[in-house]
Structure formats: C-alpha cells, structure tokens
Amino acid sequence: MKPKKLLDESPMPFGKHEGMPMRELSADYLHRLWIGGMKNEESPVADYIRRCIPALKKENPDLIWS
C-alpha cells in the first residue's frame, strides 16, 4: 500500500511539530530532517520535502539540499 501523500494543509505526522500543518514548518526544520537521513527514505514527509525543495531554497537560499 502506497503511503498517503502529504499536502500543505496536512498535519506533520511526528516529532516536535506533530500536528502542525506542513506549510507552517520552517525550511530550517525540514532541512534538519532532510540531512539527518530523510533524503534517503521513501516516506510521506520525505516525498513532501522533495516536492517542496524549490520553494524551500527560496525561503532559505543558504541551505544545501543535495
């Protein structure tokens, strides 16, 4: 079964900001998750971050997402 796709209004499913709409999470927080290993995962949060990288780069251009 394919995991549910997270949208901007979807609640963060875990962690410090659990329940907060995904669109309200800072680029810094999502970046910490990404570099912490999420870029190698196939999870709904990792998929959301992948789809939002262009916007996250605009929000904080000093972060490295590759």
C-alpha positions as CSV (number, residue, x, y, z in Angstrom):
1,M,0.0,0.0,0.0
2,K,1.4,3.4,-1.0
3,P,1.8,5.9,1.8
4,K,-0.6,8.9,1.9
5,K,0.7,12.0,0.1
6,L,1.1,14.9,2.4
7,L,-0.2,18.3,1.2
8,D,0.5,21.8,2.6
9,E,-2.5,21.6,4.9
10,S,-1.7,18.0,6.1
11,P,-0.5,17.7,9.7
12,M,3.1,16.8,10.4
13,P,2.8,13.1,11.4
14,F,5.6,13.0,14.1
15,G,8.2,14.9,16.1
16,K,8.5,18.3,17.7
17,H,5.9,19.8,15.4
18,E,3.5,16.9,15.2
19,G,0.0,18.1,14.2
20,M,1.2,21.4,12.7
21,P,0.3,22.0,9.0
22,M,3.2,21.1,6.8
23,R,3.2,24.6,5.2
24,E,4.0,26.1,8.6
25,L,7.1,24.1,9.2
26,S,10.3,26.2,8.7
27,A,12.8,25.4,5.9
28,D,15.4,25.0,8.7
29,Y,13.4,22.3,10.4
30,L,12.7,20.4,7.2
31,H,16.3,20.8,6.3
32,R,17.4,19.2,9.6
33,L,15.2,16.2,8.8
34,W,16.5,16.0,5.3
35,I,20.2,16.0,6.1
36,G,19.5,13.7,9.1
37,G,18.8,10.9,6.6
38,M,15.3,11.6,5.3
39,K,16.6,12.2,1.8
40,N,17.2,8.5,1.6
41,E,13.8,7.5,2.7
42,E,10.5,6.8,0.9
43,S,8.2,8.3,3.5
44,P,5.3,10.8,3.1
45,V,7.5,13.5,4.8
46,A,10.5,12.8,2.5
47,D,8.2,13.0,-0.5
48,Y,6.7,16.3,0.7
49,I,10.2,17.8,1.2
50,R,11.3,16.6,-2.3
51,R,8.3,18.2,-3.9
52,C,8.9,21.5,-1.9
53,I,12.7,21.9,-2.4
54,P,12.4,24.7,-4.9
55,A,10.2,26.7,-2.5
56,L,12.4,25.8,0.5
57,K,15.5,27.0,-1.4
58,K,13.8,30.4,-1.9
59,E,12.8,30.6,1.8
60,N,16.4,29.9,2.9
61,P,18.9,30.0,0.0
62,D,21.9,29.3,2.3
63,L,20.8,25.7,3.0
64,I,22.2,22.8,0.8
65,W,19.5,20.3,-0.2
66,S,21.6,17.9,-2.4
